[in-house]
Structure formats: structure tokens, C-alpha cells
Amino acid sequence: MSDGPTPLQRQKPPQGFWVIWSTVAIDQIVFAMVLPVLPFVARTYGASAFQVTALVSVFALAQFVLSPFIGALSDRVGRKPVLVVSLFGSALGSMVLGIGGALWVLFLGRAIDGMSGTALVSAQTAITDMVEPRQRARYLGLMGSAFAVGFIVGPGLSGLLSLVDQRLPFFIAAALAAGNAVVAIFRLPETRPSTAREHLVGPPGGEDRNPLGPLRHARAVTPAAWFYIGVLAVGLLAFAAVEGGTFTLLADDRFSLDQSQVAFVYVGIGVVLALVQVKLVGPVNARFRTRVAVTGALGVNALGFTIIAMARSVPVLLLGAACNAVGQGLLRPTCTAAVSNAVPDRSRGAAIGTQTSAQGLVRIVGPLQAGALYGGVGPSAPFAAGAAIAVATAGVAFTAGRRFDDAVAHPPPPDAPSTDGSSTDGSVMQNGTDGRRSAPQSPPRGQSSAG
């Protein structure tokens, strides 16, 4: 258990934080407007449960390919330009979804949206630029509340607009994304100073000239960071039953909820997410070790999946969804803060990009397995599987996470050398038994990292 709140935890957010927060909130509104509508629109083209979830996987595939590159690119060129381009791409993807006309067009729109869905990588990295290591869980939790606001406003707006026309939410989402990008050009601060961009992981030439060169930074992530990247990824595999579209299918098939009603269920999920990430994440991380907070989050997730699998009435379904929102609202920012604290500052963007890429890989496989279980076994199967995965992951997090307690609680110094083992003068770091880097054999130097 860590010490109680410090005076730092009572300070006002750093300058520019709320500008970044509002940019992310609008981006998440756009993202969340699509979720309740897409399965219903896909079914108008005869899509099966597997094809509906494949629309989520296509989005994730694009993110998986690009996220490490985007994270490392933001280390080099700055957070702002990368974020602005991502927002414009999201506008294009939403427009294609609105035009539609065939199932393959929906897949194209989701692919474009996924390629542009890396805005959160730049935003998370920008926040970790602005605050001290001990404050990252708190401010990433507050940033997570922007995600929650998106899940309140986005589905609510989508539900209202779908009463007018089923595809109208896509066009409004495109307009919001484009407007958000224009505003970001003028208001968004650059949190990555030019001097920091000159001291990057990897050499200034050669491999870095290759557009795929930043992918190599995945090898430089510390064991402690990899552990929490893995825990979050498996936690998201369990959550794929909700995120991947099968929750919407269940609400339609078992409870006969229409498009607008499902949208307002997502509003309720967003309210719970907002409360958890604003009121719960900071205090829990201040009081408990990371592995304890993560274990608790996964336990609540497991309870939520079990309730949903057994639900035979709408109130019970909503209770299960609320439990899932509590668990995910605590799990994501806690793991992201742990990854950020476990690697050096100079490679933080690459580490968060790698984390997002790992999540993307899970979101490729997760929705597909959820869709296959839904269509092949039954509507309850994806949620029962999610409960089992969450319980198993909680056990691993609590027991195996013990060896990384110190690595997460005591971040490497900001001037530490790169995590791939090479110091600025070419000396090689040796791995410590606790998952952190020990001092180099010759000559003596510090250590590093981020996430």
C-alpha cells in the first residue's frame, strides 16, 4: 500500500490539460456515436453476428498496424500534428460509413476510421508529458473521463438522430470530427518540446528513415511495462463481448431493444465510466498497489460478465453492464499509468503506442471470437467466456505482479538511457531481477522509460 494523497494530488491540472481533454472528449463522442448504430445498419445488409463483430476487428487491425508508428512519430514531430491528422481521418471514415450502400463499404469506412483512431495515443502521451510520474494515474483517469463523456453524449446523440434517419449519426459524427480538427489546429498545445525531440530512442538516421522503423521500439519496453501491457490486453479480450458488438446483438435478440434504446444503454455505461474515472481511479491508485487495483477491477468485470450471461430482464442486464463499466473504468488508466511509470521519459510515446498496438491486436481477435461464440454456441457464451478470462487474469495480476511492485512504484529517472539496453555512449544495460534496469557495467549511468 502506498502513502495517502500528497499536496501534488491536490494541485490544479497543468496548463493546457483541459484543452487536450476537450479535444479527446469530442473525438470519443464521434467514436461512440457509431457503436450503437453500426450493428443495426450492418444487419440491413444481411450481416451475421460474426460479420458484425468483424467490423470492429477491421477498425482494430488498422490501429494495430499504425499505433507504434504513431506513438514514436509523435515523439519525433510532436503530439499536436499527429493528433490533428488523426481527427481529420476520423471525419473521412465516418462520412464513408454514412454513404454506405453495401457491406463492403462499411468495412472500408471502419478501416479508414481505424487508421485515424490513434488520436488517443497522442493525447495520452501528451498528458504524461505534462505531469510527474506519481500523478499520471490520476490525470490519465481524468483523461479517461473524456472517454466516458464520449460514451454519454455520443450514444445519446446517436439515439436521438437515429429517430430521424438510421444513417444520420454517421454524417453528424463526420462534421463533429472535422470541426474538432480545425479547433485543435488553433487551440491545442504542443507538449513535446523541440529539445526533447532531439534526444530520441534510436539513432537519428538509418532505421529511423524507414516509416516502419518505430515498430522496433516494442523490443525496448521494460518487463514491468510488458506485464501491464499484457494484463490490459487480456482484460480487453474479456471485454470484447461488450465492445465487439455482441452486447448490442444480445440487447436486440433477447430483449428486443431497438437502436435508440440500445444507444441510451450506452449512455448509462458512459455515466458510470465518468464517475469511476473522476472519483475512483485517483483514490484507489493512491491507496493500493497497482496489482491490487488491477485485480479488483478484473474481479468486478468478471461479476458483470456473469450477470449479463444470466440476465433475463432488462434491469439485470443493466446491472451487469454497470459492473463492466466500473471494472473497465478502473483497469485502463491504472494499467496505462503503470506502463508509463515503468519506462524512460524519452520513449514514453513509443511505449504507449506499443500498448495501444497490443490492445489493437486483442481487438482483432476478441470480437471475432465473441461473434463466433454468439452465433455458434449461443448469446450467453461470449459473456461467460469473458467472466472466465477476467478471473484467470485477476489471479495472474495479483500473484505474478508482485515482482513488478517496485518497478512501477519507483519510475526510472528522466535522464536514463534507452530501454533497449544501449546508453548514449554505447554501453549495455543488464536486466535486474525485479524487472527494471540495473546500472550499466561500464561506465556507470542511470536508467529510463514510459508509457
N, C-alpha and C positions, 0 to 999 in steps of 0.2 A: 504494500500500500504506500502511496506517495503522500507527501505533505499536503495540507489543505491549501485553499486558494491563496495566492500571493498578491501583493499590490499590483503586479503586472496584469493579473487576470481582471482587475477592476478598471484598467485603463480604457480610454476610448479607442475605437478601431483606428488604425493608421489612415492618414490622408489618402484618398483615392479608393479605399476599400468599398464604400457604398456605390461608387460608380461601377466598379467591377461587378459588385453584387447585382445591381440592377440590369447590367448587360446580360449576365448569366440567367437572371430570372426571366427576362423576355425570351431568351434563347430556349429555356426549358418550357415556357408557355407554348412556344411553337412546336417543340417536340411532343409535348403532352397532348396537344390538340389532335394529333394524328392517331394516337394509340387506341382510343375507344372506337374510332370510326373505321380504321383500316380493316379489321376482320369482317365487318358487315359489308363493306364495299367489295372486298375480295370474294365474299360468298355470292355476290351478284354475278360474278364471272365463273361461278361453279367451283370455287376453290375448296379443297378438302381441308381437314384440320391440319394435316402435315404441310400443305401449301401455305396456309395462313401463317403458321409458325416459321416457314421458310422465308417469308417476307421480313421477319425480324432478323433471321440469320444473315440475310444478304446485307442488311444495314451493319450488322456486327462484323461481317467479313471485311467490308471496306474499312471500318475502324481498326480492325486488327492489323491490316496491311500498313496503314498510314500512321497510326498513333506514335510508334517510336520515332519515326522520322519527324513528325510534327513537334514532339517534345524536344528533341535535340535541335531542330531548326529554330525553335523559339529561344533556346539557349544562345544561338549564334546571331539571329537577326532581331531578337526582341519578342516580347509576348504580344504586343499590340497588332502588328501587321498580320501575324498568323491568325489571331482571333478574328480580325475584320474579314479576311478572306473566307474563313470558315462560315461566318454568318451569311455572306452573300451566297455561298454554295448551298446553304440550307434553304434559302429562298428559292433557288432554282429547283431543288429536289421536291419541295412542297408544290411548286407550280406543276411539275410533271405529274405528280400524284393526282392533282385536281383535274388535269386534262384527261388522264386515264384512257379508256376506250378498250383496253384488253388487259388480261392478267400480266402479260409480259411488260407492259408499260408501268404497272405498279412496281414490278421488280426493278425496273430501270430507275424510277423515282427514288426508291428506297436505297439503291446503290449510290446515287448521287448524294442523297441526304447523309448516308453513312460516311462517305468520303469527306463530307463537310462537318461531320459530327464530332470533330476533335476540338471544338471551342472550349469545352470544359477542361481539357488538358492544359491549355494555355492559361485559363483562368485560375485553376488550382495552383499551378506553378507560380503565377503572379502573386497569389496570396502568400505562399511560402517564402517568396522573396521579401515580403513586407514585414513579417513578424518573426519574433525569436522562436527557437525550436520548441520551448515549453508551451508556447501559445498556439502552436499550429493546430492541435486537435480542436481547440476552441473556435478558431477562425475558420477552419475547414468545416466545422459543424455549422457555423453561421452561413458559410457559403452553401452548405448543403440545404439550408433553409430556402435558398433561392430555387433549388431544385424542387423543394416542397411547394413553394409558392406557384411554381410552374404547374405542379400537379393539382393545385386548387383552381387556379384561373383557367389553365388550358383546357382541361376536360369540361369545366363548367361552360366556358365559351363555346366549345365544340358541341356540347349537348344542346345549347340554345340555337346555334347556327344550323345544326342538322335538322331541326324542326322546319327550317325554311327549305333547305336542299341538302341532300346527303353529302355532296362534294364541296359545299361552300366552306367548311372548315379548312380545307386544303388551301384554297385561294387566300383566305384571310391570314392563314399561317405564313404564306409566302410574302404577303405585304408586310406583316409584322417583322419577319426576319430581315427583309431588305431595309426597312426603316431602322431597325436596331443596328445594322451595319453602318448606315450613314451617321447615326448619332455617335456610334463608337469611334468613328474617324476623328470627331471633334472633341469628345469628352473623355475618352478612355486614357488613363495614364500609362506610361511605359515604366514598368517596374524593374526591368533588367537594364542597368546602366551600361553604357558603351564600354567602360573599362572592364566590367565583368565579362563581356562578350569576347574580350581579347584573351582571357585565360580559360580555355575550354578543355574538356576532356578530349584527348586525341590530338594528333599533330595538325597544324594549320593547313596542310596540303595533302596530296596523295589520296588516301582513302576518303577524306572528308569531301573531296570534289565529286565523289560518287553520290548521287541522290539517295542511294540506299545505305550509304556509309554509316549514318547514325544508328542503324539497326544493331551494329556491333556493340553498342553500349549496353545492351541487355546482358552481356557477359560480365560487365563491370559491377553489377548490383551486388551488394553485400549479402551474406547468408541470412542475416536478420531481416533485411528488406525482402529477400526472396520468400522467406517463410510467410510473411504477412501478405505479400502479393498472392501467394498460393492459397492462403486461408480465405481471402476475399474472393478469389476466383471460384473456389469450390462453393463458398456461400452463395455466390451468384448463380452457380449451376443449380443449386436447390431452388433459388428464386425464379428460375426460368419458367416455371409453371405459371407464375403470375405475370412476369414481364413479357413472356413469349407469345401471349395471345390466347392461351388455353383458359385463363380466367374469364376472359370475355366470352369464349365459346361456352364455358360452363354456365355462366350467367344467362346466356341465351337459351341453351338447350335444356337445362334442368329447371330454371326459374322463370323462363320466358320474359326476361328483361329486354327491352328494346334499346336502340342505340343511345337515346338520350338518357335513359335510366342507368345504363352502364357508365355513361360519362359522369353522372353525378355520384356513382360509387367511387370512381377515381377521385372525385373532389374530396370525399371523405378521407380517402387514403392520404391525399395531399395535406389535409388539415392535421392528421396525426403525425405525418412526417415533419411538418413545420414545428409542431410543439416539441417533438423529440429532439430535433436538431438545434433548436434555440434554447430549450430549457434543460435537456438531459445530457447531451454529449459532453459539454464542458465540465459539469459537476462530476459525472461518472469517471471521466478520464483524470480529473484532479484527485479523486478519492481512491481509485483502484488501478492496479497494474493493467497494462494493455491486454494481456492474455485473459484476465478475469472479465474485463468489459466485453471482449470479443466472445468469450464463452457464454456469457449471459445473453448477448444479442442473438447468437445462434440458437440458444435454448428457446427464446421467445419465438424465433422463426419456426422452429420445429412444432411448437404448440399451435401456431397459426395454420401451418400446413395441415396438421391433423384435424383441426376444426373444420377447415374448408372441405377436406376429403369426406368428412362425415356429415356435412351440412345438408339438411333437407328443408330448411326455411331461410328466407332472406335475412332475418336478424342474425341467425347463426353464421351465415356466410359473411355478413359484415363484421362480426366479431373476429372471425378468422383473418379477414383482410386487415383489420386494425392491428392484430398481433404481428402480422407480417410487416406492416409499416413501422412499428416500434423497433423490431429487430433490425430491419434494413437501415432505418434512420440512424441507429447507433453503430452498426457494423461498418458502413462505408467510410465515414470520416475518421473513425478510430483506426482502421487499417491504413488509410491514406496517410494519417499523421505518423504512424509507426514507420512506414516506408520512408517518409520524408526525413524522419529523425535518424534513420539508420544508414544514410549515405551522405557523402560530402556535398556542400552547398553548390560547388561548381557543376555538378552533374545532376542536380535536382530535377531539372526539366526532363532529361533523358530517363531518369528513374520513374517519374510519374507517367511519362509516355509509355514506358515498358509495362507499368502496372495496368494502364488503360488497354494496352495491347493484349495483355493476358486476359483481362476481362472480356475483350472482344472475342478472343478465341473461345472462351466458355459460352459466350452469347451466340456463337455459331452453332456449337454442338447442343447446348442446353435447350433452346426452343425446338430443335429438330427431335430430340429425344422426348420432350414433353408432347409434341404433336403426334409422334409415333405411338406413345403410350395412350394418349387420349383416344386416337382412332382405333388402335389395335387391341387395347385392354379394356378401357372404359374411362369415363370422365373423371373419376376419383384418382386414377392411377398416377398422373403426374404429381399430384399433391402429396400422396402417400410416399412416393419416391423422394420428393423434396424433404419431407419430415425425416426420413431415414438418413439422407445425406447431411442434413443440418446437425443431427445428433452425433453422427460419426465425426464430423468436422469439429464440433464443440469439444469432443474428447481429445482430439489431436491438439487443438489450440491450447487447451489447459495444461496438458502434460508435456508435450514437446516444446511448447512456447516458453517453458521455464528457462531454458538455456539462453534465450534472447532477451530476458528482462533487462539486463544491464545495458545491452547494445541499444535498446530503444529508449531507455530512461536517460542515457548519457550520450547525446549526439556527438559525432566527431567534430573537431574544431573547424572553423570556416576556411583555414588556410591549409587543410590537409591535402595530400596528393591524391591523384585519381584512384578510383576503386578497382581498376583493372590490375593494380599491383605495381604500376610504374610511377615513380616520383618524377618530379620535374628534372632531376639530373640523371634519370635512368636507373636508379636503384630499385630493387624489387622488394615489395612488402611481403610479409609472411602472415598466413592466416592464424588468428588466435583461436583458442578453443571455445571461446564464448560467442563466436560468430562475428566478431569485429576484427579490424586490422590491428596487428601489433606494430611496434616500431620497426622500421627497416633495419636490416643488419648493418648496412654501411652506406652512406653516413647516417647518423640519427636524423629522423624527420618526423612529422606529425602524421595524422590520418585524415579521412574525408567522407562526403556523401549526399543523398537526398531523395525526395520522392513524392 
